[in-house]
C-alpha cells in the first residue's frame, strides 16, 4: 500500500444510513490504500498533502446536497446522528482550490422508491469539486435506502464496499501512471 496515496472519506449522515455506506466504501478502499473516515463536521479545512483520493458523500435532499433547512426538517422527523449545522455543501464551499492532482469520487444516498427523480447530492458535490480544480476519478454513485430514515439493505452496503474496492484499484492505477509520467519527465 505504500505506493498508493492515502484516501479520505468525508460524509454527512442524518439517520446513519449514509454513514454505513461511507464505512463500507472505506472498508473497500482499505484493500488498496490507507483510508480515513471522517464526519463532515470534523473534516479538515484543507485536504492533507498525502491524500490522493477524496471521497465525499451525503444524502440527497430536495434534489441536491442538503441545506440547513433540509437538515433541520430531517431532525424533526427522527433523531439525527450528527449536528445539523454543517453538511457537505458548506464544507465544500469553504474548501480551498486544489493545488495538486487530488482525485475525487462522490456518492449519495437516495430513497429507493424515487430512483428516477432528477437531482443528486453526488452530482452536485462532483460539480463543486471540479470548480475547485479537483479531478474526478469516476462518475458519481448513488446508494439506496428503503425510506427517508432507512433502513439500508445489506446488498447496498455490499455494493458500496465493492465500489470502494473498485475506487482503490483505480487509485492504484492512476498513481502508477503518475509515477511513470514523473519518471519519463525526470529522464
C-alpha positions in Angstrom: 0.0 0.0 0.0 3.0 2.3 0.4 3.0 3.2 -3.3 -0.7 4.1 -3.3 -1.7 7.6 -1.8 -3.9 7.8 1.2 -7.7 8.2 0.8 -10.0 10.3 2.9 -13.8 9.6 3.0 -15.8 12.6 4.2 -19.5 12.1 4.8 -22.7 13.7 6.1 -25.4 11.5 7.6 -28.7 12.4 9.2 -30.1 8.9 10.2 -26.9 6.8 10.0 -27.5 5.2 6.5 -25.0 7.4 4.7 -22.5 6.7 7.5 -23.0 3.0 6.9 -22.4 3.4 3.2 -19.3 5.6 3.8 -17.9 3.0 6.2 -18.4 0.2 3.6 -16.7 2.4 1.0 -13.8 2.9 3.4 -13.6 -0.8 4.1 -13.3 -1.5 0.4 -10.7 1.2 -0.2 -8.5 -0.2 2.6 -7.8 -3.1 0.3 -5.6 -0.7 -1.7 -4.9 2.3 0.4 -4.7 3.6 4.0 -8.1 5.3 4.3 -9.6 7.6 7.0 -13.4 8.1 7.5 -14.4 11.5 8.8 -17.8 13.0 9.6 -18.1 16.3 7.7 -18.4 18.5 10.8 -15.0 17.1 11.9 -13.4 17.1 8.4 -10.1 19.1 7.9 -10.4 22.6 6.5 -7.7 21.7 3.9 -7.0 18.3 2.3 -3.8 16.9 3.7 -0.9 16.7 1.2 -0.6 12.9 1.5 -4.3 12.4 0.4 -4.5 11.2 -3.2 -8.2 10.5 -3.2 -11.0 12.5 -1.6 -14.4 10.7 -1.4 -17.3 12.9 -0.4 -20.9 11.7 0.2 -24.1 12.7 1.7 -27.9 12.2 1.5 -29.8 13.7 -1.4 -32.2 16.3 0.0 -34.6 18.3 -2.3 -32.7 17.1 -5.5 -29.2 18.1 -4.3 -26.9 18.3 -1.3 -28.6 19.1 2.0 -29.1 22.7 3.2 -29.5 23.9 6.8 -33.3 23.9 6.3 -33.5 20.4 4.9 -31.3 19.1 7.7 -33.5 20.9 10.3 -36.5 19.2 8.6 -34.7 15.8 9.0 -34.1 16.5 12.7 -37.9 17.0 13.1 -38.6 13.6 11.5 -36.4 11.5 13.8 -33.3 11.6 16.0 -30.2 12.6 13.9 -26.7 11.2 14.3 -24.8 14.4 13.7 -25.2 18.1 14.2 -27.4 19.8 11.6 -25.3 22.9 11.3 -22.7 21.6 8.8 -23.2 19.5 5.7 -21.1 18.6 2.8 -22.4 21.7 0.9 -21.0 24.1 3.5 -17.7 22.2 3.9 -17.1 22.1 0.1 -17.9 25.8 -0.1 -15.1 26.5 2.3 -12.6 24.0 0.9 -9.7 25.7 -0.8 -9.0 25.1 -4.5 -6.8 22.1 -5.2 -3.2 23.0 -6.0 -2.2 19.4 -6.8 -3.7 16.5 -8.6 -6.1 15.2 -5.8 -8.6 12.8 -7.3 -12.2 12.8 -6.1 -15.2 10.5 -6.1 -18.7 11.4 -4.8 -21.6 9.3 -3.6 -25.1 9.9 -2.2 -27.9 8.0 -0.6 -31.4 8.3 -2.0 -34.8 6.7 -1.3 -35.4 3.5 -3.3 -39.0 4.5 -4.3 -37.8 7.7 -6.1 -34.8 6.3 -8.1 -35.8 8.2 -11.2 -36.2 11.6 -9.7 -33.8 14.2 -11.0 -31.1 15.7 -8.9 -28.3 14.1 -6.9 -26.1 15.2 -3.9 -23.3 13.2 -5.5 -23.5 15.0 -8.9 -23.8 18.4 -7.1 -20.7 17.7 -4.9 -18.8 16.5 -8.0 -19.6 19.7 -9.8 -18.5 21.8 -6.8 -15.2 19.8 -6.5 -14.5 20.3 -10.3 -14.9 24.1 -9.8 -12.3 23.8 -7.1 -9.8 22.2 -9.5 -10.1 18.6 -8.1 -10.0 15.8 -10.7 -12.8 13.3 -10.8 -11.7 9.7 -10.7 -15.1 8.2 -11.5 -18.7 9.0 -12.1 -20.8 9.9 -9.0 -22.6 6.9 -7.4 -25.9 6.5 -5.7 -26.9 4.0 -3.0 -30.5 3.4 -2.0 -32.3 3.3 1.4 -35.8 1.9 1.8 -37.3 5.1 3.3 -36.2 8.6 4.5 -34.8 7.2 7.8 -33.8 3.8 6.4 -33.1 1.1 6.7 -30.4 0.4 4.1 -30.3 -3.2 2.8 -27.2 -5.4 3.1 -26.9 -5.7 -0.7 -26.5 -1.9 -0.9 -23.7 -2.0 1.7 -22.0 -4.8 -0.2 -22.3 -2.7 -3.4 -20.7 0.2 -1.5 -17.9 -1.9 -0.3 -17.3 -3.2 -3.9 -17.3 0.4 -5.1 -14.6 1.1 -2.5 -12.6 -1.8 -3.8 -13.0 -0.5 -7.4 -12.0 3.0 -6.3 -8.9 1.6 -4.7 -7.9 -0.2 -7.9 -8.5 2.9 -9.9 -6.5 5.0 -7.4 -3.6 2.4 -7.6 -3.7 2.6 -11.4 -3.8 6.4 -11.5 -0.9 6.5 -9.0 1.2 4.1 -11.1 0.5 6.2 -14.2 1.5 9.4 -12.5 4.8 7.8 -11.3 5.6 6.6 -14.8 4.9 10.1 -16.2 7.2 11.6 -13.5 9.9 9.0 -14.3 9.7 9.9 -18.0 9.9 13.7 -17.2 12.9 13.1 -14.9 14.8 11.2 -17.6 
